[in-house]
Amino acid sequence: MSVQPIDGAALLAEVEQFHRRFNVFPREAGYVAVALWDAHAHLIDAFDSTPRIAFLSPEPGSGKSRALEVIETLVPNSMAAVDASPSALFRAVSGVDGERPTIIFDEIDTVFGPKAGDNEQLRGFLNAGHRRGRLMYRCVGDGSNQTVVGFPSYCAVAVAGLGSLPDTILTRSVIIRMRRRARNEKVEPYRIGDHEKQGHAIRDRLAKWADQVRDRVGGARPVMPDGVTDRPADVWEPLLAIADAAGGDWPERARAACAELVKASQTDDKGSLGIRLLTDLRDHVLIGVDKLPTVAILDRLNALEDAPWADLHGKPLDNRRLSKMLGEYMTGDNTRIVSRNIRTAGGILKGFFADDLHDAWTRYCPPQAPPQDGATSATPLQPSSDPLFP
């Protein structure tokens, strides 16, 4: 008896509509991305990597947990892991207690937030589990009777939390920035007893459709939108392959969502703290001058609004940390960026030269926005009579 083919486009539309009943995402692209992510959880063995999906917001009550609740009904073998230990996750993903789970991790800020303790094992697990075939090695046994065991870590993971995430997890994730619903934004009340069954019915059809398209998406190399390369392309490749397999308007909608969310993520996160430092030095500090003493650089950085430098874990950026952060990058001559002597009206001071930073600016910083009409980016922030200027 032949199996009736399932209309993938219609099924994904049903997944999307199920989310729309209970979730308000700030961007329409969010609904597209989440529907594709739900489907990908049924197909992760067809891909070389699995993107995480992360619902993040600055304040509680923004719908993050509800988004995870809906996802939980649509993915295979969901496992809520709010307070799960790394060892429990290793065991679950290894299949010791059953089939490999889809991990649903709410309140992730309690794990990686500023008040959290050392969670390097969990961070390592989430990083390694992004790529198929990666093992996490641990010693198993008592005392001297221990052996090294490799635990599989590859699994789909959805997280939600306040604030942000470590860069290594952010760059492996589709980011959905959540916000509180406005008064005119309405959703249905979510009732577990009623709606969980409805979600499970859709989940079961997703599983059947996944079986029908598994060979088609395996090894697929979908065309990426312009400008989406490297890690963002790795993140979105499985989702675009699923959209192509579904057909209809999903290939077009998926690529539009990919381009929008990748651009939003780059704008919101501005890369690592080091890239933010380089960018601020280029765009706000070393403008109109070819060098500045460290003390002047720190004054300018710490005076920037909407920048983290005046309050890094309760302290302003100082010369020691500035030197350490810039020392991670190289000059065009492939030597570490270090402070050098600058002759000023007040004597010899240590400082940094724009020429030393130029290669790092080119390699790591986003393109510089062109100056607006009548303005120039080369206007010094301080008068040339400042004694700290050469």
ROROVEX-390252 format. One record per residue (C-alpha): residue number from 1; residue in one letter; y, z, x. Coordinates in Angstrom, 1 decimal. Example, Ala and Ser with C-alpha at 12.3 -4.5 7.8 and 13.67 -1.06 7.14 Angstrom:
   k r     py     pz     px
   1 A   -4.5    7.8   12.3
   2 S   -1.1    7.1   13.7
//
This chain:
   k r     py     pz     px
   1 M    0.0    0.0    0.0
   2 S    3.3   -1.1    1.5
   3 V    6.1    1.4    1.9
   4 Q    9.3    0.6    0.0
   5 P   12.2    0.1    2.5
   6 I   15.0    2.6    2.1
   7 D   18.6    1.3    2.0
   8 G   20.0    3.0    5.0
   9 A   23.7    2.3    4.1
  10 A   23.2    3.8    0.7
  11 L   21.4    6.8    2.0
  12 L   24.2    7.5    4.6
  13 A   26.7    7.2    1.8
  14 E   24.8    9.8   -0.1
  15 V   24.8   12.1    2.9
  16 E   28.5   11.6    3.3
  17 Q   29.2   12.3   -0.4
  18 F   27.1   15.5   -0.2
  19 H   29.4   16.8    2.5
  20 R   32.5   15.7    0.6
  21 R   31.4   17.9   -2.3
  22 F   31.7   21.1   -0.2
  23 N   33.7   20.3    2.9
  24 V   37.3   19.2    3.6
  25 F   37.6   17.6    7.0
  26 P   41.1   16.9    8.3
  27 R   40.2   13.4    9.3
  28 E   38.2   10.8    7.2
  29 A   36.5   10.0   10.5
  30 G   34.9   13.4   10.3
  31 Y   32.8   12.5    7.3
  32 V   31.5    9.4    9.0
  33 A   30.7   11.3   12.2
  34 V   28.9   14.1   10.4
  35 A   26.8   11.9    8.2
  36 L   25.7    9.9   11.3
  37 W   25.0   13.1   13.2
  38 D   22.8   14.4   10.4
  39 A   20.7   11.2   10.5
  40 H   20.5   11.3   14.3
  41 A   18.9   14.8   14.2
  42 H   15.9   13.0   12.6
  43 L   15.8   10.4   15.4
  44 I   16.7   12.2   18.7
  45 D   13.4   11.2   20.3
  46 A   14.5    7.6   20.1
  47 F   17.5    8.3   22.3
  48 D   18.2    9.3   25.9
  49 S   20.7   12.0   24.8
  50 T   21.8   13.9   21.8
  51 P   25.4   14.7   21.1
  52 R   26.4   18.2   20.0
  53 I   28.7   18.4   17.0
  54 A   31.3   21.2   17.1
  55 F   33.5   22.4   14.3
  56 L   36.5   24.3   15.9
  57 S   39.6   25.9   14.4
  58 P   42.4   28.2   15.5
  59 E   41.9   30.6   12.6
  60 P   39.0   31.9   10.4
  61 G   38.6   30.6    6.9
  62 S   38.8   27.0    7.9
  63 G   35.4   25.8    6.5
  64 K   33.5   25.7    9.7
  65 S   30.6   27.9    8.5
  66 R   30.3   25.9    5.2
  67 A   30.1   22.7    7.2
  68 L   27.1   24.2    9.1
  69 E   25.5   25.4    5.9
  70 V   25.6   21.9    4.5
  71 I   24.2   20.4    7.7
  72 E   21.5   23.0    7.7
  73 T   20.1   21.6    4.5
  74 L   20.1   18.0    5.8
  75 V   18.5   18.2    9.3
  76 P   14.9   18.8   10.3
  77 N   13.6   22.3   11.1
  78 S   17.0   24.0   11.1
  79 M   17.3   27.2   13.0
  80 A   20.2   29.6   12.6
  81 A   21.0   31.0   16.0
  82 V   24.1   33.3   15.7
  83 D   22.7   36.0   18.0
  84 A   19.6   34.2   19.4
  85 S   18.8   35.1   23.1
  86 P   18.3   32.3   25.6
  87 S   14.7   33.2   25.9
  88 A   14.2   32.9   22.1
  89 L   15.8   29.4   22.2
  90 F   13.6   28.3   25.2
  91 R   10.5   29.4   23.2
  92 A   11.6   27.7   20.0
  93 V   12.6   24.4   21.6
  94 S    9.3   24.4   23.6
  95 G    7.5   24.3   20.3
  96 V    5.6   27.5   20.9
  97 D    6.3   28.8   17.4
  98 G    6.2   25.5   15.6
  99 E    8.1   22.2   15.6
 100 R   11.2   21.7   17.7
 101 P   14.2   23.0   15.8
 102 T   17.7   21.7   15.1
 103 I   19.8   24.6   16.3
 104 I   22.7   25.7   14.1
 105 F   25.0   28.0   16.1
 106 D   27.8   29.7   14.1
 107 E   30.5   31.9   15.7
 108 I   30.0   30.3   19.1
 109 D   33.3   31.9   20.2
 110 T   31.5   35.2   20.4
 111 V   29.3   33.6   23.1
 112 F   31.9   31.7   25.1
 113 G   35.2   33.3   24.1
 114 P   37.4   35.3   26.4
 115 K   35.9   38.6   25.4
 116 A   32.3   37.4   25.7
 117 G   30.1   38.5   28.6
 118 D   28.1   36.4   31.0
 119 N   26.3   33.7   29.1
 120 E   25.5   31.2   31.8
 121 Q   21.9   30.9   30.7
 122 L   22.9   29.8   27.3
 123 R   25.6   27.5   28.6
 124 G   23.0   26.0   30.9
 125 F   20.6   25.5   28.0
 126 L   23.2   23.8   25.9
 127 N   24.2   21.5   28.8
 128 A   20.7   20.6   29.8
 129 G   19.5   20.0   26.3
 130 H   21.9   17.2   25.9
 131 R   19.7   14.9   27.9
 132 R   16.1   14.0   27.1
 133 G   13.5   15.2   29.6
 134 R   15.6   17.9   31.2
 135 L   13.7   21.2   31.8
 136 M   15.0   24.7   32.2
 137 Y   13.0   26.5   34.9
 138 R   12.4   30.2   34.6
 139 C   10.0   32.7   36.2
 140 V    7.4   34.0   33.8
 141 G    5.2   37.0   34.4
 142 D    5.5   40.6   35.7
 143 G    6.4   41.8   39.2
 144 S    4.8   39.7   41.9
 145 N    2.6   37.9   39.5
 146 Q    5.1   35.3   38.4
 147 T    5.0   31.6   38.1
 148 V    7.8   29.0   37.6
 149 V    7.7   27.4   34.2
 150 G    9.7   24.5   33.0
 151 F   10.9   24.8   29.4
 152 P   12.0   21.7   27.4
 153 S   15.6   22.0   26.3
 154 Y   16.2   18.7   24.5
 155 C   17.2   19.4   20.9
 156 A   20.0   18.7   18.4
 157 V   22.7   21.4   18.3
 158 A   25.6   22.0   15.8
 159 V   28.1   24.7   16.6
 160 A   31.2   26.2   15.0
 161 G   33.7   28.7   16.3
 162 L   37.3   29.7   16.9
 163 G   39.3   28.2   19.7
 164 S   37.6   25.9   22.1
 165 L   34.4   25.6   24.2
 166 P   33.6   25.3   27.9
 167 D   34.5   21.9   29.2
 168 T   30.9   21.1   29.9
 169 I   30.0   21.5   26.3
 170 L   33.1   19.9   24.9
 171 T   32.5   16.7   26.7
 172 R   29.0   16.5   25.3
 173 S   30.2   17.0   21.7
 174 V   31.7   15.2   18.7
 175 I   34.7   17.5   17.9
 176 I   35.8   18.1   14.3
 177 R   39.0   20.1   14.3
 178 M   39.0   22.2   11.1
 179 R   41.9   23.7    9.2
 180 R   42.3   25.8    6.1
 181 R   42.3   24.0    2.9
 182 A   45.6   23.3    1.2
 183 R   46.1   24.4   -2.4
 184 N   45.6   20.8   -3.6
 185 E   42.4   20.3   -1.6
 186 K   39.4   21.2   -3.9
 187 V   35.7   21.5   -3.2
 188 E   32.8   22.6   -5.3
 189 P   31.6   26.2   -4.9
 190 Y   28.5   26.1   -2.7
 191 R   25.4   27.8   -4.4
 192 I   22.5   28.1   -2.1
 193 G   20.0   28.4   -4.9
 194 D   21.1   25.0   -6.4
 195 H   22.5   23.0   -3.6
 196 E   20.0   23.8   -0.9
 197 K   17.3   22.0   -2.9
 198 Q   19.6   19.0   -3.3
 199 G   20.3   18.8    0.4
 200 H   16.6   19.1    1.2
 201 A   15.8   16.2   -1.1
 202 I   18.3   14.1    0.9
 203 R   16.8   15.4    4.2
 204 D   13.4   14.3    3.2
 205 R   14.6   10.8    2.5
 206 L   16.4   10.8    5.8
 207 A   13.1   11.6    7.5
 208 K   11.4    8.7    5.8
 209 W   14.2    6.3    6.7
 210 A   14.1    7.5   10.3
 211 D   10.4    6.6   10.5
 212 Q   11.3    3.1    9.2
 213 V   14.1    2.4   11.8
 214 R   12.8    4.4   14.8
 215 D   11.6    1.4   16.7
 216 R   14.8   -0.5   15.9
 217 V   17.2    2.2   17.3
 218 G   15.0    3.1   20.3
 219 G   16.5    1.6   23.3
 220 A   19.5    0.2   21.4
 221 R   22.7   -0.4   23.4
 222 P   25.4   -0.6   20.7
 223 V   28.7   -2.2   21.5
 224 M   31.4    0.5   22.1
 225 P   35.0    0.3   20.9
 226 D   37.5   -0.7   23.5
 227 G   38.3    2.2   25.8
 228 V   35.2    4.3   25.0
 229 T   33.3    4.6   28.3
 230 D   31.4    7.1   30.4
 231 R   30.7   10.5   28.8
 232 P   32.2    9.6   25.4
 233 A   30.1    6.5   25.3
 234 D   27.0    8.6   26.0
 235 V   28.0   10.9   23.1
 236 W   28.5    8.2   20.6
 237 E   25.7    5.8   21.5
 238 P   23.1    7.3   19.2
 239 L   25.5    7.5   16.3
 240 L   26.6    3.9   16.6
 241 A   22.9    2.8   16.9
 242 I   22.2    4.6   13.7
 243 A   25.2    2.9   12.0
 244 D   24.0   -0.5   13.2
 245 A   20.5    0.2   11.8
 246 A   22.0    1.3    8.4
 247 G   24.1   -1.8    8.0
 248 G   26.6   -2.3    5.3
 249 D   30.1   -1.1    6.3
 250 W   28.7    1.6    8.5
 251 P   28.9   -0.3   11.8
 252 E   32.6   -0.9   11.3
 253 R   33.4    2.6   10.0
 254 A   31.4    4.2   12.8
 255 R   33.3    2.4   15.5
 256 A   36.6    3.2   13.9
 257 A   35.6    6.9   13.6
 258 C   34.4    6.8   17.3
 259 A   37.7    5.4   18.5
 260 E   39.7    7.9   16.4
 261 L   37.8   11.0   17.3
 262 V   37.5   10.2   21.0
 263 K   41.2    9.6   21.2
 264 A   42.0   12.8   19.3
 265 S   39.7   14.8   21.6
 266 Q   41.4   13.5   24.7
 267 T   44.8   14.3   23.2
 268 D   43.9   17.7   22.0
 269 D   41.9   19.0   24.9
 270 K   43.7   17.2   27.8
 271 G   40.6   17.5   29.9
 272 S   40.0   20.5   32.1
 273 L   42.5   23.0   33.1
 274 G   42.7   21.3   36.5
 275 I   43.6   18.0   34.8
 276 R   46.2   19.7   32.7
 277 L   47.7   21.1   35.9
 278 L   47.8   17.7   37.5
 279 T   49.3   16.1   34.4
 280 D   52.0   18.8   34.0
 281 L   52.9   18.5   37.7
 282 R   53.3   14.7   37.3
 283 D   55.1   14.7   34.0
 284 H   57.2   17.8   34.0
 285 V   57.5   19.3   37.6
 286 L   57.6   16.7   40.4
 287 I   59.9   14.3   38.7
 288 G   62.8   12.9   40.5
 289 V   61.8   14.6   43.8
 290 D   59.1   13.9   46.4
 291 K   58.3   17.5   47.2
 292 L   59.0   21.0   45.9
 293 P   58.5   24.5   47.3
 294 T   55.6   26.4   45.6
 295 V   58.0   29.0   44.2
 296 A   60.0   26.3   42.4
 297 I   56.8   24.6   41.1
 298 L   55.6   28.0   39.6
 299 D   59.0   28.6   38.0
 300 R   58.8   25.2   36.3
 301 L   55.2   25.5   35.2
 302 N   55.6   29.0   33.8
 303 A   58.7   27.9   31.9
 304 L   56.9   25.0   30.1
 305 E   56.5   25.5   26.4
 306 D   53.0   24.8   24.9
 307 A   51.4   25.2   28.3
 308 P   49.0   27.8   29.4
 309 W   50.5   28.7   32.8
 310 A   52.6   31.7   31.8
 311 D   49.6   33.5   30.4
 312 L   46.3   32.8   32.1
 313 H   44.1   35.6   31.0
 314 G   47.1   37.9   30.7
 315 K   48.8   36.8   34.0
 316 P   51.1   34.0   34.9
 317 L   50.0   31.3   37.4
 318 D   50.6   32.5   40.9
 319 N   50.7   30.7   44.3
 320 R   47.2   31.7   45.2
 321 R   45.6   30.3   42.0
 322 L   47.8   27.2   42.2
 323 S   46.7   26.5   45.8
 324 K   43.0   27.1   44.8
 325 M   43.2   24.8   41.8
 326 L   44.9   21.9   43.7
 327 G   42.6   22.4   46.6
 328 E   39.7   21.1   44.4
 329 Y   41.3   17.7   44.5
 330 M   41.7   15.2   47.4
 331 T   44.6   13.2   48.8
 332 G   44.4    9.4   49.2
 333 D   43.2   10.1   52.8
 334 N   40.2   12.1   51.4
 335 T   41.5   15.4   52.6
 336 R   42.0   18.5   50.4
 337 I   45.4   18.9   48.7
 338 V   47.1   21.8   50.5
 339 S   50.6   23.2   50.7
 340 R   52.8   22.1   53.6
 341 N   56.0   23.2   55.1
 342 I   59.2   22.1   53.4
 343 R   62.6   22.5   55.0
 344 T   65.1   23.8   52.5
 345 A   68.7   25.1   52.6
 346 G   67.2   28.6   52.7
 347 G   64.7   28.0   55.5
 348 I   61.1   26.8   55.8
 349 L   59.0   27.3   52.6
 350 K   55.5   26.2   51.7
 351 G   55.2   23.6   48.9
 352 F   53.5   20.4   47.7
 353 F   54.3   16.8   48.2
 354 A   54.1   14.1   45.4
 355 D   52.4   11.7   47.8
 356 D   49.5   14.1   48.3
 357 L   49.0   14.3   44.6
 358 H   49.4   10.6   43.7
 359 D   45.7    9.7   44.2
 360 A   44.5   12.6   42.0
 361 W   47.1   11.6   39.4
 362 T   45.7    8.0   39.4
 363 R   42.1    9.1   39.1
 364 Y   42.2   12.0   36.7
 365 C   45.3   12.0   34.5
 366 P   45.8   10.1   31.3
 367 P   48.2    7.1   31.5
 368 Q   51.8    8.2   31.6
 369 A   53.8    7.6   28.5
 370 P   56.7    5.1   29.1
 371 P   60.2    6.7   28.9
 372 Q   62.0    6.3   25.6
 373 D   65.0    4.0   25.4
 374 G   68.0    5.4   27.2
 375 A   65.8    8.1   28.9
 376 T   64.1    8.3   32.3
 377 S   61.2   10.4   33.4
 378 A   62.8   10.8   36.8
 379 T   65.5   13.3   35.7
 380 P   65.3   16.5   37.8
 381 L   64.9   19.7   35.8
 382 Q   67.2   21.6   38.2
 383 P   70.5   20.6   39.9
 384 S   70.3   19.3   43.4
 385 S   72.4   22.2   44.6
 386 D   69.5   24.6   44.0
 387 P   68.8   26.2   47.4
 388 L   65.0   25.7   47.0
 389 F   65.5   21.9   47.1
 390 P   65.5   20.1   50.4
//
